[in-house]
Amino acid sequence: MEIDYDNKTVKSLFSDFNEMNRKTNTRFTRQVKKRYDQLLSFESFADLLHSGFGKPHPLEGNRKGCYGINIDANKRLIVCPVSTDLSLVGLEKCKKVIIKGVEDYHGSKITSYIP
């Protein structure tokens, strides 16, 4: 699958995991890189959904159209499939996602880890 990034900061961190490690920590970076590598390995977004890796789930509200993928208990990699048709048939054809970042959106407060 092809990956694009929401902004320059996200692209910078996902292009250099050593930099991400310096800004966060080793455990977090390893977990994020694992999910990133899994994204790259799938041919389409629907393949990712069918695999169950990271328990991808659709988001609501201002993140509608995006999906959360588990990094750990509360942190989620936020990705948006690049498709005009978000049905399962459309997602079969979706070969590109945009990484928005990593967040913890549980509870009353959203914590952004990337960007």
Residue pairs with C-beta under 8 A, 6 or more apart in sequence:
1 39
1 40
1 41
1 42
1 43
1 44
1 45
1 48
1 95
1 96
1 97
2 95
2 96
2 97
3 14
3 36
3 39
3 40
3 96
3 97
3 98
3 99
4 82
4 96
4 97
4 98
4 99
5 11
5 14
5 98
5 99
6 98
6 99
6 100
6 101
6 115
7 115
9 114
9 115
10 99
10 100
10 101
10 114
10 115
12 19
13 19
13 20
13 23
13 114
13 115
14 20
14 36
14 99
14 114
17 29
17 32
17 33
20 29
20 32
20 114
21 29
24 113
24 114
28 71
28 72
28 75
28 113
31 71
31 72
31 75
32 71
32 77
32 102
32 114
35 53
35 54
35 69
35 70
35 71
35 77
36 77
36 99
38 48
38 51
38 53
38 54
39 48
39 79
39 97
42 48
42 51
43 95
44 91
44 92
44 93
44 94
44 95
45 81
45 83
45 91
45 94
45 95
45 97
46 88
46 91
46 92
46 94
48 56
49 56
49 88
49 91
53 69
54 69
54 70
54 71
54 77
55 69
55 70
56 67
56 68
56 69
57 67
57 68
58 64
58 66
58 67
59 65
59 66
59 67
59 68
59 78
59 105
63 78
63 100
63 105
65 80
65 81
65 86
66 78
66 79
66 80
66 100
67 78
67 79
67 80
67 81
68 76
68 77
68 78
68 105
69 76
69 77
69 78
69 79
70 76
70 77
71 77
71 102
74 104
74 106
75 102
75 103
75 104
75 113
76 102
76 103
76 104
76 105
77 99
77 101
77 102
78 99
78 100
78 101
78 102
78 103
79 97
79 98
79 99
79 100
80 97
80 98
80 100
81 91
81 94
81 96
81 97
82 94
82 96
82 97
82 98
83 90
83 91
83 93
83 94
84 90
85 91
85 93
101 112
101 113
101 114
101 115
102 112
102 113
102 114
103 110
103 111
103 112
103 113
104 110
104 111
104 113
